[in-house]
């Protein structure tokens, strides 16, 4: 066996919580409340995200079990291989890579949007062109590119730096959000009567809630960054599930609080009618002027930074694991000679996402909407593998755990992830993707198919023992799921 590169165990529990929470919240909680209320109404958004968080916790049960069993880099990619073999792992990893990279790019574009609102004289310099109704300026492109390069450099410098920064960003975000919500509720012009009507009267309460539940996989994507970094835990993997649950509850609370802070300021339907680019920014500016915008901007910047940083960590670890398995070129498995970080994956992510700001925000949103499918596919694989780990009744197989309760939870996770997928792909459903997103999806599938056909023969020739060692650091001849998969592949 060739030497297997392994990442250092440097991540502390509160850093890991920060990676999950900060990645799950990101920029959306501070930028999109107006868009969400337009779709579902204030209570519809809060109920939708609350139910979505509970469904994510159900799915997280499977993640918690698999992190304990397989504490390695790669997350769902490694789990798909463990449960279903190399081709499923390749399929899952391809879609998950897309989802992660899209979110890195979108966070950079959100920073450009923030600068556009706060410092328009800086961002709106050098009009370049218009894409899908969005004017692209040289100033905003420069801001986004600087952010991408800066966070790539910081991640190359070491996991300890990125983990500590993530924790500080999250604390600052929580402090700023708390002050913002209190200030907006206590403002003389604010009133809870502005929250009426609670739902969007045009689509009804149930449809409104379902529309928000449909985007929960995108809203909460980031909690699954924890398994991507499992190899670097300096604590027991048994704590992972608790950290995921706390992160999801904190994220749900954050989404709800930003909705409340936005909705109490003025009748939300009047706010939507103004068609402003940033509804939350508008109501805060009206209430507290420049000071309020600065406070909101700090919280938003922290959300953007946590998203950038967290998904740089996740994407680079996924690419590292796929390179170590030789699904991707082996160069992705290299570690930096000084900092011992997967620098090739970090640089590759940076180079790919640097092109995103040039396409304009609207075009980028089409790709991000499509990438939600990749996330739901990853959720499905994780739950399916965990489901096979448990048994309803006693069995002669010593590698299967008898636990009807956990078996039921993983089954619920399977149903939830399947439901999320159907909400995105069934015509007429509240979360059905638009035509541009479908075009982007088919392009990505075509690229993946071509890449797979080019690598298929080489990939098939890798002995299972070598793949086991590269992915897990050990062979899995005794594992029942792995041996069953081997028979199927044979």
ZAMARGU-4260 file (C-alpha; in steps of 0.2 Angstrom, whole numbers, plus 5000, padded with zeros to 4 digits):
<rodrens>
0) 5000/5000/5000 | 5006/5018/4996 | 5007/5030/5011 | 4990/5036/5015 | 4990/5055/5019
5) 4980/5059/5035 | 4975/5076/5042 | 4980/5081/5059 | 4968/5081/5074 | 4966/5099/5078
10) 4948/5104/5078 | 4940/5107/5095 | 4922/5104/5099 | 4916/5122/5099 | 4926/5125/5083
15) 4916/5111/5075 | 4900/5118/5081 | 4904/5135/5074 | 4908/5127/5057 | 4891/5118/5056
20) 4881/5133/5063 | 4890/5147/5053 | 4889/5137/5037 | 4870/5133/5040 | 4866/5151/5043
25) 4878/5160/5030 | 4871/5176/5022 | 4853/5170/5018 | 4846/5174/5036 | 4851/5193/5034
30) 4848/5195/5015 | 4832/5185/5011 | 4819/5187/5024 | 4809/5199/5012 | 4810/5186/4998
35) 4804/5172/5010 | 4790/5182/5017 | 4784/5186/4999 | 4782/5167/4997 | 4775/5162/5013
40) 4772/5176/5025 | 4781/5178/5042 | 4773/5164/5051 | 4774/5153/5036 | 4793/5156/5035
45) 4796/5153/5054 | 4785/5137/5054 | 4793/5131/5038 | 4811/5133/5044 | 4806/5126/5061
50) 4799/5110/5053 | 4814/5109/5042 | 4826/5110/5056 | 4817/5095/5065 | 4818/5085/5048
55) 4836/5089/5047 | 4839/5083/5065 | 4830/5067/5060 | 4842/5065/5045 | 4857/5070/5057
60) 4854/5054/5067 | 4861/5045/5053 | 4876/5057/5052 | 4879/5055/5070 | 4880/5036/5069
65) 4891/5036/5053 | 4903/5049/5060 | 4906/5037/5075 | 4909/5022/5064 | 4919/5031/5050
70) 4928/5046/5057 | 4937/5050/5041 | 4937/5065/5028 | 4924/5064/5014 | 4908/5062/5024
75) 4894/5056/5012 | 4906/5051/4999 | 4914/5039/5011 | 4897/5033/5018 | 4891/5030/5000
80) 4906/5019/4997 | 4904/5010/5013 | 4886/5006/5009 | 4885/5004/4991 | 4902/5004/4983
85) 4913/5014/4972 | 4901/5020/4958 | 4888/5026/4971 | 4902/5035/4980 | 4908/5043/4964
90) 4890/5049/4960 | 4887/5056/4977 | 4904/5065/4978 | 4901/5073/4961 | 4885/5081/4966
95) 4891/5086/4983 | 4906/5094/4976 | 4895/5105/4965 | 4884/5110/4980 | 4898/5115/4991
100) 4907/5125/4977 | 4891/5134/4973 | 4889/5140/4991 | 4907/5146/4992 | 4903/5156/4976
105) 4886/5163/4982 | 4894/5169/4999 | 4907/5179/4989 | 4893/5187/4978 | 4883/5191/4994
110) 4898/5200/5001 | 4898/5210/4984 | 4879/5213/4987 | 4883/5220/5005 | 4896/5232/4998
115) 4884/5237/4985 | 4871/5242/4998 | 4883/5250/5011 | 4896/5257/4999 | 4888/5259/4982
120) 4902/5271/4977 | 4915/5257/4979 | 4905/5242/4972 | 4896/5251/4957 | 4912/5256/4948
125) 4916/5251/4931 | 4899/5244/4923 | 4905/5229/4913 | 4889/5221/4906 | 4871/5214/4910
130) 4867/5196/4913 | 4849/5191/4916 | 4844/5208/4921 | 4859/5210/4933 | 4872/5224/4930
135) 4889/5217/4933 | 4901/5230/4940 | 4920/5228/4941 | 4920/5235/4959 | 4909/5221/4965
140) 4918/5208/4955 | 4934/5214/4963 | 4927/5213/4981 | 4921/5195/4978 | 4937/5189/4971
145) 4947/5197/4985 | 4936/5188/4998 | 4938/5171/4989 | 4957/5173/4988 | 4959/5179/5006
150) 4949/5164/5014 | 4958/5152/5003 | 4975/5158/5010 | 4969/5158/5028 | 4963/5140/5025
155) 4979/5135/5018 | 4988/5142/5033 | 4980/5129/5044 | 4964/5121/5051 | 4967/5128/5068
160) 4967/5146/5061 | 4951/5142/5051 | 4942/5134/5066 | 4946/5148/5078 | 4941/5161/5066
165) 4925/5152/5063 | 4921/5152/5081 | 4925/5171/5083 | 4914/5175/5068 | 4899/5165/5075
170) 4900/5174/5092 | 4901/5191/5084 | 4886/5186/5073 | 4875/5180/5088 | 4880/5196/5097
175) 4875/5207/5083 | 4859/5198/5079 | 4854/5199/5097 | 4856/5218/5098 | 4848/5220/5081
180) 4832/5210/5086 | 4830/5219/5102 | 4833/5236/5094 | 4820/5233/5081 | 4807/5226/5093
185) 4809/5241/5104 | 4809/5255/5091 | 4794/5266/5093 | 4787/5263/5075 | 4788/5244/5077
190) 4773/5234/5080 | 4768/5216/5080 | 4753/5220/5071 | 4764/5223/5056 | 4767/5204/5055
195) 4748/5202/5049 | 4743/5193/5039 | 4753/5178/5046 | 4753/5169/5029 | 4753/5173/5011
200) 4735/5175/5008 | 4737/5171/4989 | 4744/5153/4992 | 4737/5147/5009 | 4745/5142/5025
205) 4749/5124/5021 | 4757/5128/5004 | 4766/5143/5011 | 4774/5131/5024 | 4778/5118/5012
210) 4786/5131/5000 | 4799/5135/5014 | 4801/5117/5020 | 4806/5113/5002 | 4821/5125/5003
215) 4827/5118/5020 | 4840/5107/5013 | 4848/5123/5005 | 4845/5133/5021 | 4853/5121/5033
220) 4866/5114/5022 | 4882/5116/5032 | 4878/5105/5046 | 4885/5091/5035 | 4901/5100/5035
225) 4905/5091/5052 | 4907/5074/5044 | 4919/5081/5031 | 4930/5087/5045 | 4928/5071/5056
230) 4946/5065/5053 | 4952/5081/5062 | 4942/5080/5078 | 4953/5081/5093 | 4938/5073/5103
235) 4927/5058/5103 | 4916/5057/5087 | 4902/5052/5099 | 4900/5071/5102 | 4896/5075/5084
240) 4878/5072/5084 | 4875/5083/5099 | 4885/5097/5090 | 4875/5095/5074 | 4858/5096/5084
245) 4864/5112/5094 | 4870/5120/5077 | 4853/5116/5069 | 4843/5123/5083 | 4854/5139/5083
250) 4852/5141/5064 | 4833/5139/5066 | 4832/5152/5079 | 4843/5164/5069 | 4831/5162/5054
255) 4816/5165/5065 | 4823/5180/5073 | 4828/5189/5057 | 4811/5187/5051 | 4804/5194/5067
260) 4816/5209/5066 | 4811/5213/5048 | 4792/5210/5049 | 4789/5221/5065 | 4797/5236/5057
265) 4783/5239/5044 | 4768/5230/5036 | 4778/5216/5027 | 4767/5217/5012 | 4771/5235/5010
270) 4789/5231/5011 | 4788/5217/4998 | 4778/5229/4986 | 4794/5241/4986 | 4804/5227/4977
275) 4820/5232/4986 | 4836/5222/4984 | 4838/5221/5003 | 4822/5222/5013 | 4830/5219/5030
280) 4843/5233/5026 | 4829/5245/5021 | 4819/5243/5037 | 4834/5244/5048 | 4841/5260/5039
285) 4823/5268/5041 | 4823/5264/5059 | 4841/5268/5065 | 4850/5276/5050 | 4868/5273/5047
290) 4871/5265/5065 | 4858/5252/5062 | 4865/5248/5044 | 4882/5246/5052 | 4876/5234/5065
295) 4866/5224/5052 | 4881/5224/5040 | 4893/5217/5054 | 4881/5203/5057 | 4879/5199/5038
300) 4897/5200/5035 | 4900/5187/5049 | 4887/5176/5041 | 4896/5178/5024 | 4913/5174/5032
305) 4907/5159/5041 | 4899/5152/5025 | 4915/5156/5015 | 4926/5148/5028 | 4915/5133/5032
310) 4913/5128/5015 | 4931/5130/5010 | 4934/5117/5024 | 4921/5105/5018 | 4925/5107/4999
315) 4943/5104/5002 | 4941/5089/5013 | 4929/5081/5001 | 4941/5084/4986 | 4955/5077/4997
320) 4945/5061/5001 | 4941/5059/4983 | 4959/5062/4978 | 4965/5049/4991 | 4953/5037/4984
325) 4959/5040/4966 | 4942/5045/4960 | 4950/5062/4957 | 4968/5064/4952 | 4980/5059/4966
330) 4987/5077/4967 | 4971/5082/4977 | 4977/5070/4991 | 4993/5080/4994 | 4996/5090/5010
335) 5005/5107/5011 | 5023/5103/5016 | 5022/5116/5030 | 5004/5118/5036 | 4999/5100/5032
340) 4982/5106/5024 | 4974/5099/5008 | 4980/5115/4999 | 4977/5108/4981 | 4958/5106/4985
345) 4958/5124/4993 | 4967/5131/4978 | 4956/5122/4965 | 4940/5128/4974 | 4946/5146/4974
350) 4951/5145/4955 | 4934/5138/4950 | 4923/5150/4961 | 4933/5165/4955 | 4924/5164/4939
355) 4907/5165/4948 | 4906/5184/4951 | 4908/5188/4932 | 4891/5179/4929 | 4881/5190/4939
360) 4870/5186/4954 | 4854/5181/4945 | 4863/5168/4934 | 4873/5161/4949 | 4856/5159/4959
365) 4850/5147/4945 | 4865/5136/4948 | 4863/5137/4967 | 4845/5132/4966 | 4850/5117/4956
370) 4864/5112/4968 | 4850/5109/4981 | 4847/5092/4972 | 4865/5087/4975 | 4863/5090/4994
375) 4847/5080/4995 | 4856/5066/4986 | 4870/5066/4999 | 4857/5066/5013 | 4848/5051/5005
380) 4864/5041/5004 | 4869/5044/5022 | 4852/5039/5028 | 4851/5024/5017 | 4868/5018/5023
385) 4864/5021/5042 | 4847/5012/5039 | 4857/4996/5034 | 4868/4997/5049 | 4853/4994/5061
390) 4841/4979/5063 | 4823/4978/5069 | 4826/4962/5077 | 4840/4950/5083 | 4852/4944/5069
395) 4866/4932/5067 | 4876/4946/5059 | 4888/4954/5072 | 4891/4969/5062 | 4872/4974/5062
400) 4866/4984/5077 | 4849/4979/5084 | 4840/4995/5088 | 4822/4997/5082 | 4822/5015/5088
405) 4837/5020/5078 | 4831/5010/5063 | 4815/5020/5063 | 4824/5036/5064 | 4835/5032/5049
410) 4820/5026/5040 | 4812/5043/5043 | 4827/5052/5037 | 4826/5042/5021 | 4808/5047/5019
415) 4812/5065/5023 | 4827/5066/5011 | 4816/5058/4997 | 4802/5070/5001 | 4815/5085/4999
420) 4820/5078/4982 | 4803/5076/4976 | 4798/5094/4981 | 4812/5100/4969 | 4809/5089/4954
425) 4790/5086/4954 | 4781/5098/4942 | 4769/5109/4952 | 4777/5107/4969 | 4781/5123/4979
430) 4800/5120/4977 | 4800/5114/4959 | 4816/5121/4950 | 4815/5134/4936 | 4820/5131/4918
435) 4837/5139/4920 | 4841/5128/4935 | 4836/5112/4925 | 4848/5118/4911 | 4862/5120/4923
440) 4858/5103/4931 | 4859/5094/4914 | 4875/5102/4910 | 4883/5097/4926 | 4876/5079/4924
445) 4883/5079/4906 | 4900/5084/4912 | 4900/5071/4926 | 4895/5058/4914 | 4910/5062/4902
450) 4922/5063/4917 | 4916/5046/4923 | 4917/5037/4906 | 4935/5044/4905 | 4940/5037/4922
455) 4929/5022/4923 | 4941/5008/4918 | 4955/5015/4929 | 4943/5017/4943 | 4936/4999/4941
460) 4954/4992/4941 | 4958/4998/4959 | 4957/4983/4971 | 4944/4985/4984 | 4957/4982/4998
465) 4967/4997/4991 | 4951/5008/4990 | 4946/5003/5008 | 4963/5008/5014 | 4964/5024/5005
470) 4946/5030/5011 | 4946/5022/5028 | 4964/5019/5033 | 4960/5000/5035 | 4952/4986/5025
475) 4934/4981/5028 | 4934/4963/5024 | 4924/4959/5040 | 4911/4972/5037 | 4895/4965/5031
480) 4889/4980/5021 | 4905/4981/5012 | 4906/4963/5008 | 4889/4963/5001 | 4893/4977/4990
485) 4908/4968/4984 | 4898/4953/4978 | 4886/4965/4969 | 4901/4973/4960 | 4908/4956/4956
</rodrens>
